[in-house]
Amino acid sequence: MLEIISILLMGGAILLLFMYYEAHRNEVKTHSFTFRDFPGDKEMTLFFISDIHKRKLDSDLIDKVRNKADFAVIGGDLAEKAVPLSRVEENLDKLAEIGSVYFIWGNNDYEVNSDELRKLFKKKGVHEIVNDSETLQTEGGFVNLVGVDDASTQRALLPDALSKTDPSGFNILLSHDPRLVKQVRKEDGINLMLSGHTHGGQIRLLGWGLYKKGRTEELPQTTLLVSNGYGTTALPLRLGAPAETHLITIKRKVQ
């Protein structure tokens, strides 16, 4: 009996260590998308990270994407309750080593002092996109980052954001909550949508989780990428949905 208990305790300890490892990985998944209407012949690469929460960005992660991305996008939940602004500032400084930083709000970001967070964004030169669109110039034309506020807290105003851009242009929709994709219509001209929020279920048992695992989907109205995210909520553990970030390259599809 003691042997069985010892084996179970050892197995449980090994599982917890593995779950801790899964939650603290610094994986950069690479994606390559081609679109007929992407402007110009030169490709564009962005670094996408969501759901940082309480984690400190690892320097090894930044080293993996340094000089490989044109800019960085934070897909919400940069912070949460009890995360000190000093840690947020440190994380923003590391992301700034990649390039210009763009931010959309997630539900947990509203647990901290939003006014102080906005002051920090202004200090660090972070581009905050709230139900709006920001245009980036490429060598061949323009790319629009269409950013909505958090949908899970009823703050997302997609029509307002879309009104600031041209559906005939190349548009990337940034929404913390992927469920907003149900509001997207083909005629809105959203080429790519980037989201997080779900953590991929964070802890999946026998393949089952509260949410779908992070993925890329080709939908009738757009291409959707949902990230497992970088940090965790509640417990600093993951199972079946390891921490991840994304290096996304976009180029024009040859006719």
Secondary structure, 3 states (H helix, E strand, C coil): CHHHHHHHHHHHHHHHHHHHHHHCCCCEEEEEEEECCCCCCCCEEEEEECCCCCCCCCHHHHHHHCCCCCEEEECCCCCCCCCCHHHHHHHHHHHHCCCEEEECCCHHHHHCCHHHHHHHHHHHCCEECCCEEEEEECCCCEEEEEECCCCCCCCCCHHHHHCCCCCCCEEEEECCCHHHHHHCCHHHCEEEEEECCCHHHCECECCECCCCCCEEEECCCCEEEECCCCCCCCCCCCECCCCCEEEEEEEECCC
